[in-house]
């Protein structure tokens, strides 16, 4: 009994950390704030999930033995928790290993992971408030005790009052959970979906965006090159552009499929301005003056990387990097630097923002 009490408290603490960090990751303002203070929230969430899973596996057998002699409400609470935990673990694993799975599976895992969290919140609130303030909910006596259930219940026949109670309670839980979920500021950047499927979750490392118009944005190419160049938006628009249909993948598990992407190939920019790199590495800097990432010259020039200015036939919106962002068709989204302002060629390769703060892969291939 002492061990189960200890496990219960550890479970509670880990669950609070797990739920809190998950919600912080879900909502853009909190996720951005943690980025600004350079707290590795994704890594923290993954490690808490790992330890939480160990605690669950360690205690599961003892917990089920314990509830055999306990009221039905205790067994219901355990089974409810276990059911949700299994769904969280499976969907979380699908999200973590989404690079090896079909895009549809990864997107579905993200959706399920989020919905299960928000649908579970009403039960968490009710359970926590009940224990904290010693509130006695009007459960049936046989449900709170170990008494023999009524005949109607044993025969799976609920009377009208019980049916109405359970139905209204279920609807209330769904509406509370769904209502909280839809507080998330979802930005569907292309309006009505055309060819693509899925939507962008907007991730930023600062709480504000750079603001440009077509006249004040510039891309500077300098460092270890034979000559430095400053390119304006008008220069980008007059160069031959390329339109591709491709998938945009985020390392956190979601994808936008069949996205129409229009921009200018990096190799065409270098050809147009007769730029010759004198080294093997280049760092791309964002106009937010915080974010950056690095590439080899071959990755940026020979692997069809682009300076992109349209998604689905529309200009980029500001949260997506208006007027221009980088895009590499074989790399995760964290390599596609938004509001790209500078390309600096260097003697040694620089570790990018998320390589320093989140231990992300330097190359970012999926």
Secondary structure, DSSP 8 states (H G I E B T S, - for coil): -HHHHHHHHHHHHHHHHHHHHHHHHHSHHHHHHHHHTT--HHHHHHHHHHHHHHHHHHHHHHHHHHHTTS-HHHHHHHHHHHHHHHHHHHHHHHHHTGGGS-HHHHHHHHHHHHHHHHHHHHHHHHHHHHHHTT------HHHHSS----HHHHTT---HHHHHHHHHHHHHHHHHHHHHHTTS----TTSS-SS-BS------SSSS-----TTT-EEEEEESBSS-EEEEHHHHHHS--EEEEEEEE-TTS-EEEEEEEEEEEHHHHHHHTT--BSSSEEEEEETTSS-EEEEEHIIIIIS--EEEEEETTEE--GGGTTT-EEE-TTB-GGGS-TTEEEEEEESS----HHHHHS---SS-B-
